[in-house]
Amino acid sequence: MTDATAPLTSEIPITSNGTPNDAAEDDTFERDLKKMLQDGPNLNNSSAVQGGSGTTPTTVAPTPFSGVRLNSPTAPSQQQRSPTGPVPPPNPYVGSRLASTVKPPQYQAPARPPPTAIEHHPEGVPPPQHMANAVSKIESIKNWSLKQIKCTRQILSERFGRGSRTVDLQLEAQIEVLRDTQRKYQQVLRLARGMASHFYNVVQTQRALGDTFSDLAQKSPELQEEFTYNAETQKALCKNGETLLGAINFFTSNVNTLVNKTMEDTLLTIRQYEQARVEYDAYRTDLEQLQLGPKDATVQARMKDADNAFQTHKDKFDRLRGDVAVKLKFLEENKVKVMHKQLLLFHNAISAYFAGNQTALEATLKQFNIKLKSPGEENPSWLEE
């Protein structure tokens, strides 16, 4: 029986080198740390660690664990550790092994967008050529707007009788004659097309009537001779009608070219001439107003610019006036030549058809080189032509 007053003692195993045998305690401590790391968040993942529902995710930056310093004030004391049993000293090699297994994520810099042309210039200033293009466009828009304002003001002043306009009496009379001629030729063209359309229906009716007479001549022996005469007459009229229809179509085609192409080209030049006349008068009026005002330095500069603009539009106006005069002269010569031929064709074809002179009608088409197109014939290709 032992003495109750004897002091309690515990045996601590001693290794061969004189140090306590704490291998079992080290293994236990390492297993606890590994289990705690497995239960906790992954330190290698830099994603956000979220709390409960409704919380804002926050990013936890991993830091390597470098072990526990023995002399650190934050190191746990023996009273804070387990109260039962002896506490083994902390192993400094555990923290180093743990720090070697946990690696911080590699930081990658965000990709930078490719540099633009503006980045090569300080403070985002565009290149000089871009600035020059923008300035030229703005200047052209400004000049166009000023021209439109001046022309509109000139047109309104002319309509209300407050402004003066430049008039070439001889040229204006020729232009008015041309417009009246075009209106009348368009009327002739419209009537000739109507006649061709109606006559085409007549020819189709004659062809159908001739076929009907031929069929009745075979089915009615007692009236075979009479039906045969009428069938041949309608077929002859149908053939002559197709010849006349070809002549009328040739006439309308050439008149259409004269009215809607040749005359229209001349009228287009006339419209350009009239627009140039308005611009010329507008800048002339602007220059005259400046000449009547005070003669200070600013007005002198504006007067010089106005005089340059006036000379430019004056040259354009004179050039277009000459072009209109030349085109009117050539148009009159071309109109006489074309209409002389077409009116002769129209007269001979109509006269020969209604006179029943098939020979004269065919001679008229040969005279003007008109080739009739058969019903099933197609237009020749450009190689055949």
Protein Blocks (a to p, Z undefined) as FASTA:
>chain_A
ZZfkbccdddddddfkopacfklmmmmmmmmmmmmmmmmccfkbccdcdddehiacdddd
ddddebjafklmkbccfklmcfehcdddddfklmmmmmmmpccddddddddddddfklmp
ghhiacfklmmmmmmmmmmmmmmmmmmmmmmmmmmmmmnopaccdddfklmmmmmmmmmm
mmmmmmmmmmmmmmmmmmmmmmmmmmmmmmmmmmmmmmmmklmmmmmmmmmmmmmmmmmm
mmmmmmmmmmmmmmmmmmmmmmmmmmmmmmmmmmmmmmmmmmmmmmmmmmmmccdfklmm
mmmmmmmmmmmmmmmmmmmmmmmmmmmmmmmmmmmmmmmmmmmmmmmmmmmmmnopaklm
mmmmmmnopacddfklccddfklZZ
